[in-house]
Amino acid sequence: MDIAEVISSEFVEFDIGAPLSKVAGAFANQQLDAVIVTDGDEYWGIVTRRQLAASSNHSSAKVGSQLHHVPTVERTEDVREVARLMIGSGAKTLPVVENDHILGVVTANAVLEAVKPFLDVVTVDDAYSEELLRAAPDTTLGEALNTLRRARITHLPVTEAGTLVGMLSLYDVIEFTTRGGRKSQGGTAGDFGGRGGGGQKAGGTHGGFGAREGDTDRMLDLPVRDLMTDGVVTVSRDATLDEVVETMFDREISSLVVTADSATEPVGIITKTDVIEALTWEETGRRGVQVSGIELLDDMDYEEVSTLIEGLDTKYRQMNVIKASIELKEHKEMSRGVPLILARIRLVTDRGYFTADGEGYGASHAIRLAANAVERQLLKGKTYASSKKHPSLAEQERLYGWWLGG
């Protein structure tokens, strides 16, 4: 199946030199996930809603400062390849080109809508994430934000005595802290109404923080119960993915909490990204290592990359790798026609969070350097543990940018 029938010719386009504040106005449309950035007739990249949420200096910044480079696709591209590119680039919107001109865009929602009739052969049990991190109602926003950062997730279920009572969204925390750090414009609790796991259709939020003033420490010391969304939607493990997609569309949400078949206690979570990733599975099953910038791989294919990372898990048997990702970025510098590549490896394990960079000419060289750096961390037992110290405003912006950029 190709994507010809699901391309949307309706997209928003900005010049690379346009003020970023104008993009903020475009995102008043809640259905818009990303805008296309061009320089004249040349495509440069996209700016996503998540990136804009991370930026606090809209008044003076230009669109180019938030540019995210994502691959383009053709209208005849296979839907599974589009899914792979979305997972690899971390983007839910990809530009569709024809004769070097932007023809339209293809979105994750459009892909899911197209493949929904074929998803009845896959169940939640096949695709959901079993490692369910959670917060308690009295967990502070600062502690919850640190959990979201370390695990690189965007939704955090809130439980009390084993019972699911709400959902906290990374975007709700960011919107609240960013707005709270500025001069108040007034408002009510509804202004922050659940654009996270629960969503506006799933339930309401608590409090009334639209009018709250205060510094960063004060806000991050508030309990999760004040910002969480009620009425979280759940799904059993034996439900099929077509049911999952239909529920997400009906409730206008992006994740469901997974419960045991005969109980209400949460055992995992399934997101739209999990369903998109299911489209990329080979006959051998799902891919365990996510590679962003996979098109930069030169003399190393995905299976070799996966074997390299999984080898760390095998070598250190006392460690269980929960999630692994590699980000590749190309620099302009070249050596004998080979570009300088930055490879960043991130591992979420039951021993903690590990991350390391490697720079080399060619992706394979960079990846191996990064893998060597991770291994040195494993040998030293160095992890990125949580800190009780609240980040400063500058640190928050850097944190948000790292989390949400792209």
C-alpha positions in Angstrom: 0.0 0.0 0.0 1.4 3.4 -0.9 0.5 6.8 0.6 -1.0 8.4 -2.5 -4.5 8.3 -1.1 -3.6 9.7 2.3 -1.6 12.7 1.3 -3.0 16.1 2.4 -2.5 19.0 0.1 -3.4 21.3 3.0 -0.3 22.4 4.9 1.1 25.6 6.4 4.3 27.0 5.0 6.7 29.6 6.4 9.9 31.2 5.1 13.0 30.3 7.0 13.5 33.9 8.0 10.0 34.5 9.3 9.5 35.4 13.0 8.8 32.4 15.1 5.9 34.2 16.8 3.9 33.8 13.5 4.3 30.0 13.8 2.9 30.2 17.3 -0.3 31.8 15.8 -0.6 28.9 13.3 -0.5 26.3 16.1 -3.7 27.8 17.5 -5.2 25.2 15.2 -5.1 22.2 17.5 -5.0 19.7 14.6 -1.8 21.1 13.2 1.3 19.1 14.2 4.0 20.8 12.1 4.6 23.5 9.6 6.8 23.3 6.5 9.9 25.6 6.3 11.2 26.8 2.9 13.7 29.2 1.5 12.2 30.4 -1.7 11.2 27.2 -3.5 13.7 25.0 -1.6 12.5 22.8 1.3 14.5 23.1 4.5 12.7 21.2 7.2 9.8 21.5 9.6 8.9 23.1 12.9 6.8 21.0 15.2 4.3 21.9 17.9 6.6 20.2 20.4 9.5 22.3 19.4 7.5 25.5 19.7 6.4 24.5 23.2 10.1 24.2 24.0 10.9 27.7 22.8 10.4 30.7 25.2 11.8 33.5 23.0 9.2 33.8 20.3 9.5 37.6 20.0 13.0 37.7 18.5 13.7 34.2 17.2 13.4 33.2 13.6 11.8 30.1 12.2 15.2 28.8 11.2 16.3 28.6 14.8 13.8 25.8 15.5 14.3 23.9 12.2 14.0 20.1 12.4 15.4 18.2 9.4 13.2 15.3 8.5 13.2 13.1 5.3 10.9 13.8 2.4 8.9 11.0 0.7 7.3 10.5 -2.7 3.6 9.9 -3.2 4.3 6.3 -4.3 6.2 5.5 -1.1 5.1 2.4 0.7 3.2 3.0 3.9 5.6 0.8 5.9 8.6 2.7 4.7 6.9 6.0 5.7 6.3 4.5 9.2 10.0 3.6 9.4 11.0 7.1 8.5 8.6 8.6 11.1 10.0 6.4 13.8 13.6 7.0 12.7 13.2 10.8 12.5 10.8 11.2 15.5 8.4 13.2 13.3 4.7 12.6 12.9 4.5 14.8 9.8 6.6 14.2 6.6 6.7 16.4 3.5 5.7 14.7 0.2 7.7 16.0 -2.8 7.3 15.7 -6.5 9.8 17.2 -9.0 11.5 19.0 -6.1 8.4 20.8 -5.0 6.3 20.2 -1.9 3.2 18.3 -3.0 1.7 18.0 0.5 2.3 16.2 3.8 1.6 12.8 5.2 0.8 12.5 8.9 0.9 9.7 11.4 -2.9 10.1 11.9 -3.4 9.7 8.2 -1.3 6.6 8.1 -3.1 5.0 11.0 -6.5 5.8 9.4 -5.4 4.1 6.2 -4.0 0.9 7.8 -6.7 0.6 10.6 -8.6 -2.1 8.8 -5.5 -4.3 8.7 -4.6 -3.9 12.3 -7.1 -6.5 13.6 -4.5 -9.2 13.4 -2.3 -7.5 16.0 -3.2 -7.2 19.7 -2.2 -4.7 22.3 -0.2 -7.5 23.9 2.1 -7.5 20.9 2.8 -3.8 20.8 2.4 -2.1 24.2 5.3 -1.0 26.4 5.4 -3.1 29.5 7.8 -0.9 31.5 5.2 1.5 33.0 6.7 4.3 35.0 4.2 6.0 37.2 3.7 8.8 39.7 1.7 9.2 42.9 -0.8 12.1 43.3 1.6 13.7 45.8 4.7 13.4 43.6 5.9 16.9 42.8 5.9 18.2 39.3 9.7 18.6 39.5 10.1 14.9 40.3 7.6 13.9 37.6 9.4 16.1 35.0 12.7 14.4 35.9 11.1 11.0 35.4 9.8 12.0 32.0 13.2 13.3 31.1 15.2 10.3 32.2 12.9 7.8 30.5 12.3 10.0 27.4 8.5 9.6 27.6 5.7 12.1 27.4 2.9 10.5 29.4 3.1 9.5 33.1 0.2 7.6 34.6 -0.7 8.6 38.2 -1.7 5.7 40.5 -2.8 5.5 44.1 -2.8 2.2 46.0 -2.4 0.4 42.6 -5.4 2.2 41.1 -5.1 4.5 38.1 -6.4 8.0 39.1 -5.0 10.2 36.3 -2.4 11.0 33.7 0.3 13.7 33.5 1.4 15.0 30.2 4.9 16.5 29.6 3.3 19.2 27.5 0.9 20.2 30.2 3.8 20.6 32.7 5.8 22.6 30.2 2.8 24.8 29.3 2.1 25.4 32.9 5.7 26.2 34.0 6.4 28.3 31.0 3.2 30.4 31.4 3.7 30.5 35.2 7.1 31.9 34.8 5.8 34.9 32.8 3.4 37.7 33.7 0.0 36.1 34.2 -2.6 36.8 31.6 -5.4 35.3 33.8 -7.3 32.1 33.0 -8.8 29.0 34.5 -7.9 25.4 34.9 -9.5 24.7 31.5 -6.7 26.6 29.8 -4.5 23.6 30.7 -7.1 20.9 29.8 -5.4 17.6 29.2 -3.6 17.6 25.9 -1.7 14.6 27.2 -2.5 11.0 27.6 -6.0 11.6 28.9 -6.8 14.5 26.6 -9.7 16.9 26.8 -12.2 14.3 25.8 -11.0 11.9 28.5 -11.4 14.2 31.5 -10.6 17.5 33.1 -7.6 18.9 35.0 -7.4 20.1 38.5 -6.7 23.5 40.1 -7.0 26.8 38.3 -3.4 27.7 37.5 -4.0 30.0 34.6 -3.8 32.9 37.0 -1.1 31.6 39.3 2.1 33.6 39.7 5.3 32.2 41.1 8.9 31.2 40.5 10.1 28.0 39.1 10.7 26.3 42.5 7.2 27.1 43.7 5.6 25.6 40.6 7.8 22.5 40.5 7.0 21.8 44.1 3.3 21.5 43.4 1.8 18.0 43.6 1.0 16.1 40.4 -2.7 15.9 41.4 -3.0 19.6 40.7 -2.2 19.2 37.0 -3.1 15.6 36.1 -5.9 14.7 33.8 -8.8 12.7 35.1 -10.7 10.0 33.3 -7.8 8.2 31.7 -8.8 5.7 29.0 -7.7 2.1 29.5 -7.5 -0.9 27.2 -7.0 -4.7 27.9 -4.1 -6.6 26.5 -6.3 -8.8 24.2 -7.8 -5.8 22.4 -6.7 -5.4 18.7 -4.8 -2.4 17.4 -7.7 -1.4 15.1 -9.8 -1.0 18.3 -6.9 1.0 19.9 -6.7 3.4 16.9 -10.4 3.9 16.8 -10.6 4.7 20.5 -7.7 7.2 20.1 -9.4 8.9 17.2 -12.8 9.0 19.0 -11.4 10.4 22.2 -8.8 12.6 20.6 -6.0 11.2 22.6 -2.6 9.7 21.8 -2.1 7.0 24.4 -4.1 4.4 26.4 -3.1 2.7 29.6 -3.0 -1.0 29.4 -4.6 -3.1 32.1 -4.5 -6.9 32.9 -7.3 -8.7 31.3 -9.2 -9.4 34.5 -8.0 -6.4 36.6 -7.9 -2.7 36.7 -4.3 -2.3 37.8 -2.2 -0.7 35.0 0.5 -3.0 33.5 1.7 -0.8 30.6 1.0 1.9 28.0 0.4 2.0 24.3 0.8 5.1 22.2 0.2 6.1 18.6 4.0 5.8 18.2 3.8 2.1 19.3 1.1 1.4 16.7 3.2 3.2 13.9 6.2 1.2 15.0 4.2 -2.0 14.6 4.0 -1.2 10.9 7.8 -1.4 10.7 8.1 -4.9 12.1 9.8 -7.5 10.0 8.9 -11.2 10.0 11.3 -11.6 12.9 9.3 -9.2 15.1 9.7 -5.6 16.3 12.9 -3.6 16.2 14.5 -3.2 19.5 16.8 -0.2 18.7 15.4 3.0 17.2 17.7 4.8 14.8 17.0 8.5 14.0 18.8 9.5 10.8 18.9 5.9 9.6 19.5 7.2 6.0 23.0 8.3 7.1 24.1 4.7 7.7 26.9 3.9 5.2 28.8 0.6 5.5 26.7 -0.5 8.4 23.1 -1.7 8.1 20.4 -1.7 10.8 20.9 -5.3 11.8 24.6 -4.6 12.5 23.7 -1.5 14.6 21.1 -3.6 16.5 23.6 -6.4 17.2 26.2 -3.8 18.4 23.7 -2.4 21.0 22.2 -5.7 22.0 25.8 -6.9 22.6 26.0 -4.5 25.5 23.0 -6.1 27.0 24.5 -9.6 26.6 27.9 -8.5 27.8 26.6 -7.0 31.0 24.0 -9.7 31.9 23.2 -8.0 35.2 21.7 -5.1 33.2 18.4 -5.2 31.3 18.0 -2.7 28.4 14.5 -1.4 28.4 14.8 1.1 25.6 17.7 1.9 23.2 17.9 4.7 20.6 20.6 6.2 18.4 20.5 9.7 16.9 22.6 10.5 13.9 23.4 14.0 12.7 25.5 15.0 9.7 27.9 18.0 9.9 29.1 20.0 6.9 32.7 19.0 7.4 34.0 16.3 5.0 37.1 14.1 4.8 37.7 12.5 1.4 34.0 12.8 0.6 32.8 11.3 3.9 30.8 13.6 6.2 31.5 14.1 9.8 28.7 12.4 11.8 27.6 12.8 15.4 26.1 9.7 16.9 24.3 9.8 20.2 23.4 6.6 22.0 20.8 6.6 24.8 20.0 3.5 26.9 17.2 3.2 29.4 18.1 0.2 31.6 17.1 -1.2 35.0 20.4 0.1 36.3 19.8 3.7 35.2 20.0 6.0 32.2 23.2 6.0 30.0 24.0 8.4 27.2 27.2 9.1 25.2 28.2 10.8 22.0 30.7 9.8 19.3 32.0 11.9 16.4 33.6 10.3 13.4 33.8 10.4 9.6 30.9 8.1 8.5 28.1 6.8 10.6 29.6 3.5 11.5 32.8 5.1 12.9 30.7 7.5 15.0 28.4 4.8 16.3 31.3 2.6 17.4 32.9 5.5 19.2 29.7 6.3 21.0 29.2 2.6 21.9 32.7 2.5 23.3 31.9 5.6 25.4 28.7 4.0 26.7 30.6 0.8 27.6 33.1 2.9 29.6 30.2 4.3 31.5 28.8 0.9 32.2 32.2 -0.3 33.5 32.4 2.7 35.9 28.7 2.4 36.9 28.1 5.9 35.9 24.4 6.7 35.3 22.3 9.8 35.0 20.3 9.6 38.3 17.7 12.0 39.4 18.5 15.2 41.2 16.5 16.9 44.0 17.6 20.3 42.8 15.1 22.1 40.6 16.5 23.3 37.3 16.9 27.0 36.7 14.9 28.7 34.1 17.9 28.5 31.7 18.3 24.8 32.5 14.5 24.3 32.0 14.7 25.7 28.5 17.7 23.5 27.7 15.9 20.5 29.1 12.7 21.3 27.2 14.6 21.8 24.0 16.4 18.4 24.4 13.1 16.7 25.1 10.9 18.3 22.6 13.2 19.4 19.7 12.0 17.2 16.9 
